[in-house]
């Protein structure tokens, strides 16, 4: 051994002892005993799944849910068959959802191919052709190069968005939605959070006609709002028009059931009413901080204590009226309203004359988008297939079929009679589906208290299945790093360049 090696021995030995100390402390029970997750939608079930991955098999994970597992992923039964009533389609680049489906042994089903038209309230301002090349030529003729530029704009945003998977694969986490978004696309993504999609596209040079007749209808079908929503969620919405969209055979909610099972979490059907910070004595002496959850179940009122709490339901009084006690500073109230959307499923024959077609045999559109016209009482409508029969080809004859109609308010009998010449059944599902987007507005933090986390705040940037899964993994990483003091993995800047130089 030379002198240089001898000089570095103490430092190396100290590092080794430090690492052994960390491992030994965890082995001696420094890991959390119990973790609570409130909400069993895609966010809550994926959080339980990722928490199990990070904290290991010995921690007890309890999942509280007052309604059915799946949350806003749900099906509705129409004449003996199930149809997607909530989150319906998944983007081909949604890597977390793809991984879930593969790991859980589920099957993907390709989305339906609709012939779409955009209805202004007076006429169709655009109609797709059954021939792809003709549709492309019609788009170019009507909107010049705007469609091509839109494709390139969305592709650029998606390229930057995909960075999140590399960050999370390398265990990096963020304390706020803004920091996460900034790590993906820098100041431009932050700007998109704080201005409308309409303004963002105008500044980029898109024509107002294209925005009114193409972009606005996409916002209305996906988020029930106009181009006044923020630019980031607007970009997510536009990405949802890509080809290759898919869903899960048997219903998207099956992912939540599978994640719950894979997480080995205990499902507690109940309504959480309050969370309180308490101080408990340690068996070895001293005191420790815990969270006391009070909940109502079929057995009555009960309480339980946890080391870590993850809230995976919107903290909106209409959706989860949870009271927080004994926190200093107090847990803030996130009052952002959620947008009401009604999904109405109608088995019947469409009234083509309402849309300007007297000859029903010449009407071949099965996906109807709408522009922003006050006299229109629907946002969109389209033919849907049951979740258990996705391999069946969609009927294009436009005879009796099941149509899914999105509207802001419940449809009246008179309105249904205007839309349909005849129908057999009507089923409706009312959702507080996603936030009402009105930028600028600061997003809630991921950290509510020392070991209490909130993942639904990411919806203020964009509400989607994949966004909830991303937030869930971020919270699981954040909780793990903060429990064990790994601060070098939190809110790191320049990650894109840093990770490029590491390989």
C-alpha positions as CSV (number, residue, x, y, z in Angstrom):
1,X,0.0,0.0,0.0
2,X,1.4,3.4,-0.9
3,X,1.1,6.6,1.0
4,X,-1.7,8.0,-1.1
5,X,-3.9,4.9,-0.4
6,X,-3.2,5.1,3.3
7,X,-4.2,8.8,3.4
8,X,-7.6,8.0,1.9
9,X,-8.4,5.0,4.1
10,X,-10.0,6.9,7.0
11,X,-12.4,8.7,4.6
12,X,-13.3,5.5,2.7
13,X,-13.8,3.7,6.0
14,X,-16.0,6.5,7.3
15,X,-18.1,6.4,4.1
16,X,-18.5,2.6,4.4
17,X,-19.5,2.8,8.1
18,X,-22.1,5.5,7.1
19,X,-23.6,3.4,4.4
20,X,-23.7,0.4,6.8
21,X,-25.3,2.5,9.4
22,X,-28.1,3.5,7.0
23,X,-28.7,-0.1,6.1
24,X,-28.5,-1.2,9.7
25,X,-30.9,1.5,11.0
26,X,-33.4,0.5,8.4
27,X,-33.0,-3.2,9.3
28,X,-33.6,-2.3,13.0
29,X,-37.0,-0.9,12.2
30,X,-36.4,2.7,11.1
31,X,-38.8,2.1,8.2
32,X,-42.4,3.4,8.6
33,X,-44.8,0.9,10.2
34,X,-48.0,2.1,8.6
35,X,-48.9,4.2,5.5
36,X,-52.4,5.5,4.7
37,X,-53.6,6.3,1.2
38,X,-56.9,8.2,1.0
39,X,-58.7,7.5,-2.3
40,X,-58.6,4.4,-4.5
41,X,-58.8,5.9,-8.0
42,X,-55.9,5.6,-10.4
43,X,-53.9,8.0,-8.3
44,X,-54.4,6.2,-5.0
45,X,-54.0,2.7,-6.3
46,X,-50.8,3.5,-8.2
47,X,-49.5,5.4,-5.1
48,X,-50.0,2.2,-3.1
49,X,-48.2,0.2,-5.7
50,X,-45.2,2.5,-5.9
51,X,-45.1,2.9,-2.1
52,X,-44.9,-0.9,-1.8
53,X,-42.0,-0.9,-4.3
54,X,-40.1,1.8,-2.4
55,X,-40.8,0.8,1.3
56,X,-40.8,-3.0,0.9
57,X,-43.1,-5.8,2.0
58,X,-43.1,-5.2,5.7
59,X,-44.9,-1.8,5.9
60,X,-48.6,-1.9,6.3
61,X,-50.5,0.1,3.6
62,X,-54.2,0.9,4.2
63,X,-56.2,2.3,1.3
64,X,-59.4,4.2,2.2
65,X,-62.2,4.5,-0.3
66,X,-65.8,5.5,0.3
67,X,-67.1,4.4,-3.1
68,X,-66.0,1.9,-5.7
69,X,-62.3,1.2,-6.5
70,X,-61.4,3.1,-9.6
71,X,-62.8,6.6,-8.8
72,X,-63.3,8.4,-12.0
73,X,-62.5,5.3,-14.0
74,X,-65.8,3.6,-14.1
75,X,-68.2,1.8,-16.4
76,X,-71.9,2.0,-16.9
77,X,-74.3,-0.8,-17.8
78,X,-76.5,-0.1,-20.9
79,X,-78.9,-2.9,-21.9
80,X,-76.7,-5.6,-20.4
81,X,-73.3,-4.3,-21.6
82,X,-70.7,-2.2,-19.9
83,X,-69.4,1.1,-21.4
84,X,-66.6,3.4,-20.3
85,X,-68.2,6.2,-18.4
86,X,-65.1,7.9,-17.0
87,X,-61.5,8.1,-18.3
88,X,-61.8,6.3,-21.7
89,X,-58.6,6.5,-23.7
90,X,-54.8,6.2,-23.1
91,X,-52.0,7.7,-25.2
92,X,-49.5,5.3,-26.8
93,X,-46.7,7.2,-25.0
94,X,-48.3,6.9,-21.5
95,X,-45.5,4.6,-20.3
96,X,-46.7,4.1,-16.7
97,X,-50.2,3.0,-17.9
98,X,-48.5,0.7,-20.5
99,X,-46.3,-0.8,-17.8
100,X,-49.3,-1.4,-15.5
101,X,-51.2,-3.2,-18.1
102,X,-48.2,-5.4,-19.0
103,X,-47.3,-6.2,-15.4
104,X,-50.8,-6.9,-14.3
105,X,-51.5,-9.3,-17.2
106,X,-54.2,-7.2,-18.7
107,X,-54.9,-6.7,-22.4
108,X,-54.9,-3.4,-24.4
109,X,-57.5,-2.7,-27.0
110,X,-57.0,-0.2,-29.8
111,X,-59.3,2.8,-29.9
112,X,-62.2,3.1,-32.3
113,X,-61.8,4.7,-35.7
114,X,-64.4,7.4,-36.0
115,X,-65.4,9.5,-39.0
116,X,-65.5,12.8,-37.2
117,X,-67.2,16.1,-38.0
118,X,-67.2,19.5,-36.4
119,X,-70.7,21.0,-36.0
120,X,-71.1,24.7,-35.4
121,X,-74.7,24.7,-34.4
122,X,-75.8,25.6,-38.0
123,X,-73.7,23.2,-40.1
124,X,-70.7,21.0,-40.3
125,X,-67.7,23.2,-40.8
126,X,-65.5,20.2,-41.4
127,X,-66.1,16.5,-42.1
128,X,-63.6,13.7,-42.3
129,X,-63.6,11.4,-45.4
130,X,-63.4,7.6,-45.3
131,X,-60.2,8.1,-47.3
132,X,-57.3,9.3,-45.2
133,X,-55.5,11.2,-48.1
134,X,-58.7,13.0,-48.9
135,X,-59.1,14.1,-45.2
136,X,-55.5,15.4,-45.3
137,X,-56.1,17.4,-48.5
138,X,-59.3,18.8,-47.0
139,X,-57.5,19.9,-43.9
140,X,-54.7,21.6,-45.9
141,X,-57.2,23.2,-48.3
142,X,-59.3,24.6,-45.4
143,X,-56.6,25.4,-42.8
144,X,-53.5,25.6,-45.0
145,X,-50.4,24.5,-43.0
146,X,-52.0,24.9,-39.6
147,X,-52.6,21.1,-39.1
148,X,-49.0,20.2,-39.9
149,X,-47.7,22.9,-37.6
150,X,-50.0,21.7,-34.9
151,X,-48.7,18.1,-35.3
152,X,-45.1,19.4,-35.0
153,X,-46.0,21.6,-32.0
154,X,-47.6,18.8,-30.0
155,X,-44.7,16.4,-30.9
156,X,-42.2,18.9,-29.5
157,X,-44.1,19.1,-26.3
158,X,-44.5,15.4,-26.0
159,X,-40.7,14.9,-26.6
160,X,-40.0,17.2,-23.6
161,X,-42.8,15.6,-21.5
162,X,-41.2,12.1,-22.0
163,X,-38.3,13.3,-19.8
164,X,-40.3,12.5,-16.7
165,X,-39.9,8.8,-17.2
166,X,-36.1,9.1,-17.2
167,X,-36.2,11.3,-14.1
168,X,-38.4,8.9,-12.3
169,X,-36.4,5.8,-13.4
170,X,-33.4,7.5,-11.7
171,X,-35.5,8.2,-8.5
172,X,-35.7,12.0,-8.8
173,X,-38.7,13.7,-7.3
174,X,-40.2,17.2,-7.0
175,X,-41.9,19.1,-4.2
176,X,-44.3,21.0,-6.5
177,X,-46.1,20.7,-9.8
178,X,-44.4,23.8,-11.0
179,X,-40.9,22.4,-10.3
180,X,-41.8,19.1,-12.1
181,X,-43.2,21.0,-15.1
182,X,-40.1,23.3,-15.2
183,X,-37.8,20.2,-15.2
184,X,-39.5,19.0,-18.3
185,X,-39.8,22.1,-20.4
186,X,-38.2,25.0,-18.5
187,X,-39.7,28.5,-18.7
188,X,-41.8,27.6,-21.8
189,X,-43.8,24.9,-19.9
190,X,-44.2,27.3,-16.9
191,X,-45.6,29.9,-19.3
192,X,-48.0,27.3,-20.7
193,X,-49.3,26.8,-17.1
194,X,-50.0,30.5,-16.7
195,X,-51.6,31.4,-20.0
196,X,-54.5,30.0,-22.0
197,X,-54.1,27.6,-24.9
198,X,-55.8,30.1,-27.1
199,X,-53.3,32.8,-26.4
200,X,-50.3,30.4,-26.6
201,X,-51.4,29.3,-30.1
202,X,-52.1,32.8,-31.3
203,X,-48.6,33.8,-30.2
204,X,-47.2,30.8,-32.1
205,X,-49.0,32.0,-35.3
206,X,-52.0,29.7,-35.6
207,X,-55.0,31.1,-37.4
208,X,-58.1,32.1,-35.4
209,X,-60.3,30.0,-37.7
210,X,-58.2,26.9,-37.0
211,X,-58.3,27.6,-33.3
212,X,-62.1,28.1,-33.4
213,X,-62.9,25.1,-35.6
214,X,-60.3,22.5,-34.6
215,X,-58.7,23.3,-31.3
216,X,-61.8,24.5,-29.5
217,X,-63.8,21.4,-30.3
218,X,-61.0,19.2,-29.0
219,X,-61.0,21.1,-25.7
220,X,-64.8,20.8,-25.4
221,X,-64.8,17.0,-25.9
222,X,-61.8,16.3,-23.6
223,X,-62.3,18.9,-20.8
224,X,-65.7,20.4,-21.4
225,X,-64.2,23.9,-21.7
226,X,-62.9,26.2,-24.4
227,X,-59.5,27.6,-25.4
228,X,-59.5,29.6,-22.1
229,X,-58.0,26.6,-20.3
230,X,-54.3,26.7,-19.5
231,X,-51.8,25.9,-22.3
232,X,-50.3,22.8,-20.7
233,X,-53.6,21.0,-20.3
234,X,-54.5,22.2,-23.8
235,X,-51.4,20.5,-25.1
236,X,-52.3,17.3,-23.3
237,X,-55.8,17.6,-24.8
238,X,-54.4,18.0,-28.3
239,X,-52.1,15.0,-27.8
240,X,-55.3,13.0,-27.2
241,X,-56.2,13.4,-30.9
242,X,-53.2,11.3,-31.9
243,X,-53.6,7.9,-33.6
244,X,-52.9,4.8,-31.6
245,X,-55.1,5.7,-28.6
246,X,-56.1,2.6,-26.6
247,X,-57.9,1.3,-23.6
248,X,-58.0,-1.7,-21.4
249,X,-60.0,-4.8,-22.3
250,X,-62.9,-5.1,-19.9
251,X,-62.6,-1.5,-18.7
252,X,-59.8,0.9,-17.6
253,X,-60.8,0.5,-13.9
254,X,-59.3,-3.0,-14.0
255,X,-55.9,-1.3,-13.7
256,X,-57.0,0.1,-10.3
257,X,-58.2,-3.3,-9.2
258,X,-54.9,-4.9,-10.3
259,X,-52.7,-2.2,-8.7
260,X,-54.6,-2.7,-5.4
261,X,-54.0,-6.4,-5.5
262,X,-50.3,-6.0,-6.5
263,X,-49.7,-3.5,-3.7
264,X,-50.9,-5.9,-1.1
265,X,-52.7,-2.9,0.5
266,X,-55.7,-3.4,2.8
267,X,-58.8,-1.8,1.3
268,X,-60.9,0.0,4.0
269,X,-64.3,0.9,2.6
270,X,-65.0,4.1,4.5
271,X,-65.3,7.9,4.4
272,X,-62.3,9.7,6.0
273,X,-63.6,12.7,8.0
274,X,-60.4,14.1,9.6
275,X,-56.7,13.9,9.8
276,X,-55.0,15.1,13.0
277,X,-51.3,15.4,13.9
278,X,-50.6,13.7,17.2
279,X,-47.5,12.9,19.3
280,X,-47.1,9.3,20.5
281,X,-44.6,7.9,23.0
282,X,-41.9,5.5,21.6
283,X,-41.5,2.1,23.2
284,X,-37.8,2.8,23.4
285,X,-38.3,6.2,25.0
286,X,-39.0,9.6,23.6
287,X,-41.8,10.7,21.4
288,X,-42.7,10.3,17.7
289,X,-45.1,12.2,15.4
290,X,-48.0,10.4,13.8
291,X,-51.2,11.1,11.9
292,X,-54.5,10.1,13.4
293,X,-57.2,9.3,10.7
294,X,-60.8,9.3,11.8
295,X,-63.2,7.5,9.4
296,X,-66.8,6.2,9.1
297,X,-67.3,2.7,8.0
298,X,-70.2,0.2,8.1
299,X,-69.0,-0.7,11.6
300,X,-69.2,2.9,12.8
301,X,-66.6,5.6,13.6
302,X,-63.0,4.4,14.0
303,X,-59.5,5.8,14.2
304,X,-56.1,4.6,13.1
305,X,-52.5,6.0,13.4
306,X,-50.0,6.3,10.5
307,X,-46.4,7.4,10.0
308,X,-47.1,8.6,6.4
309,X,-50.3,9.8,4.8
310,X,-50.9,10.2,1.1
311,X,-54.1,12.0,0.0
312,X,-55.1,10.8,-3.5
313,X,-58.5,12.5,-3.7
314,X,-59.2,16.2,-4.6
315,X,-59.3,18.3,-1.5
316,X,-62.5,19.9,-2.7
317,X,-65.4,20.1,-0.3
318,X,-67.8,18.6,-2.9
319,X,-65.5,15.6,-3.4
320,X,-63.8,14.9,-0.1
321,X,-64.7,17.0,2.9
322,X,-61.7,16.2,5.1
323,X,-61.0,18.3,8.2
324,X,-57.3,18.8,9.3
325,X,-56.7,19.2,13.0
326,X,-53.7,20.4,15.0
327,X,-51.4,21.5,12.1
328,X,-49.2,24.5,12.4
329,X,-49.3,26.2,10.0
330,X,-52.9,25.0,9.0
331,X,-53.4,22.9,6.0
332,X,-54.7,25.3,3.3
333,X,-58.0,24.9,1.6
334,X,-57.7,24.3,-2.1
335,X,-60.9,25.8,-3.4
336,X,-60.4,25.4,-7.2
337,X,-63.8,24.3,-8.5
338,X,-64.2,21.1,-10.4
339,X,-66.0,21.1,-13.7
340,X,-69.3,19.2,-14.1
341,X,-69.6,16.9,-17.0
342,X,-72.6,14.7,-17.8
343,X,-72.0,11.6,-19.9
344,X,-75.3,10.3,-21.3
345,X,-75.5,7.0,-23.0
346,X,-78.4,6.7,-25.5
347,X,-79.2,3.5,-27.4
348,X,-81.1,4.8,-30.5
349,X,-81.0,6.2,-34.0
350,X,-79.6,9.7,-34.5
351,X,-81.8,12.4,-35.9
352,X,-79.7,13.3,-38.9
353,X,-82.0,16.2,-39.9
354,X,-81.0,18.0,-36.7
355,X,-77.5,18.2,-38.2
356,X,-78.6,19.3,-41.6
357,X,-78.9,15.9,-43.4
358,X,-82.4,15.1,-44.6
359,X,-81.2,11.9,-46.2
360,X,-79.9,9.7,-43.3
361,X,-78.3,7.3,-45.7
362,X,-75.7,10.0,-46.7
363,X,-74.8,10.7,-43.1
364,X,-71.7,8.7,-42.2
365,X,-70.3,10.6,-39.2
366,X,-70.1,8.8,-35.9
367,X,-68.0,11.3,-33.9
368,X,-69.5,14.8,-33.6
369,X,-67.4,17.6,-32.2
370,X,-68.8,21.1,-31.6
371,X,-67.5,24.7,-31.7
372,X,-68.2,27.2,-28.9
373,X,-71.7,28.2,-29.7
374,X,-74.0,29.3,-26.8
375,X,-77.1,27.7,-28.4
376,X,-75.5,24.2,-28.4
377,X,-76.5,22.1,-25.5
378,X,-73.9,19.3,-26.1
379,X,-70.1,19.3,-26.2
380,X,-69.8,16.2,-28.3
381,X,-71.4,12.9,-29.1
382,X,-70.0,9.7,-30.6
383,X,-70.8,6.0,-31.1
384,X,-69.2,3.7,-28.5
385,X,-68.6,0.0,-28.2
386,X,-68.9,-2.0,-25.0
387,X,-65.7,-2.7,-23.0
388,X,-66.1,-6.5,-23.2
389,X,-66.5,-6.5,-27.0
390,X,-63.7,-4.2,-28.2
391,X,-62.7,-6.6,-30.9
392,X,-66.1,-6.2,-32.6
393,X,-66.1,-3.8,-35.5
394,X,-68.0,-0.6,-34.9
395,X,-71.2,-0.4,-36.9
396,X,-71.0,2.3,-39.4
397,X,-74.6,2.0,-40.7
398,X,-75.7,4.4,-38.1
399,X,-78.8,2.4,-37.4
400,X,-79.6,1.7,-33.7
401,X,-76.3,2.2,-31.8
402,X,-75.1,3.4,-28.4
403,X,-74.1,7.1,-28.4
404,X,-72.1,8.8,-25.7
405,X,-73.1,12.4,-25.3
406,X,-71.1,14.9,-23.3
407,X,-72.9,18.0,-21.9
408,X,-72.6,20.5,-19.2
409,X,-76.1,19.9,-17.8
410,X,-78.3,16.8,-17.8
411,X,-80.1,16.4,-21.1
412,X,-83.9,17.0,-21.0
413,X,-86.4,14.7,-22.7
414,X,-87.0,17.4,-25.2
415,X,-83.3,17.7,-26.1
416,X,-83.0,13.9,-26.4
417,X,-85.9,13.9,-28.8
418,X,-84.2,16.6,-30.9
419,X,-81.0,14.5,-31.1
420,X,-82.6,11.1,-31.8
421,X,-85.4,10.1,-34.0
422,X,-86.0,7.0,-31.8
423,X,-84.3,5.5,-28.8
424,X,-84.7,2.5,-26.5
425,X,-82.8,3.5,-23.3
426,X,-81.0,6.4,-21.6
427,X,-78.4,6.2,-18.9
428,X,-76.5,9.2,-17.5
429,X,-73.4,9.6,-15.3
430,X,-72.7,12.9,-13.6
431,X,-69.0,13.7,-12.9
432,X,-67.0,16.4,-11.2
433,X,-64.5,15.3,-13.7
434,X,-61.6,17.7,-13.7
435,X,-60.7,21.2,-12.5
436,X,-62.2,24.3,-14.0
437,X,-59.1,25.7,-15.7
438,X,-58.6,29.4,-15.5
439,X,-54.9,30.4,-15.6
440,X,-52.9,31.8,-13.9
441,X,-53.2,29.9,-10.7
442,X,-50.6,28.3,-8.4
443,X,-50.9,24.5,-8.0
444,X,-51.1,22.9,-4.6
445,X,-47.8,21.4,-3.3
446,X,-47.0,17.7,-3.1
447,X,-46.0,18.1,0.5
448,X,-48.8,19.2,2.9
449,X,-46.9,18.5,6.1
450,X,-43.8,16.7,7.2
451,X,-44.9,13.2,6.1
452,X,-48.3,14.0,4.6
453,X,-48.5,14.2,0.8
454,X,-51.1,15.4,-1.8
455,X,-50.9,14.0,-5.3
456,X,-54.3,15.3,-6.8
457,X,-52.8,18.8,-7.0
458,X,-51.2,17.8,-10.3
459,X,-54.6,18.1,-11.9
460,X,-54.3,21.9,-11.8
461,X,-51.7,21.4,-14.6
462,X,-53.6,18.6,-16.4
463,X,-56.1,15.9,-15.5
464,X,-55.4,12.5,-17.0
465,X,-54.8,8.9,-16.0
466,X,-51.1,9.2,-16.8
467,X,-50.7,12.5,-14.9
468,X,-52.2,10.8,-11.8
469,X,-49.7,7.9,-12.2
470,X,-46.8,10.3,-12.6
471,X,-47.9,12.2,-9.4
472,X,-48.3,8.9,-7.6
473,X,-44.7,7.8,-8.4
474,X,-43.4,11.3,-7.6
475,X,-45.1,11.2,-4.2
476,X,-43.8,7.7,-3.4
477,X,-40.3,8.8,-4.3
478,X,-40.7,12.0,-2.3
479,X,-42.0,10.1,0.7
480,X,-39.1,7.6,0.6
481,X,-36.4,10.2,0.1
482,X,-37.7,12.5,2.9
483,X,-38.1,9.6,5.3
484,X,-34.5,8.5,4.8
485,X,-33.0,12.0,4.2
486,X,-32.0,11.5,0.6
487,X,-32.3,15.2,-0.3
488,X,-30.0,14.9,-3.2
489,X,-32.8,13.3,-5.2
490,X,-35.3,16.1,-4.6
491,X,-35.8,19.3,-6.7
492,X,-32.5,18.9,-8.6
493,X,-32.0,21.4,-11.4
494,X,-30.5,20.7,-14.8
495,X,-31.6,17.1,-14.7
496,X,-32.0,16.7,-18.5
497,X,-28.3,17.8,-19.1
498,X,-27.1,15.9,-16.0
499,X,-28.6,12.6,-17.1
500,X,-27.4,13.0,-20.6
501,X,-23.8,13.3,-19.4
502,X,-24.1,10.2,-17.2
503,X,-24.5,7.9,-20.1
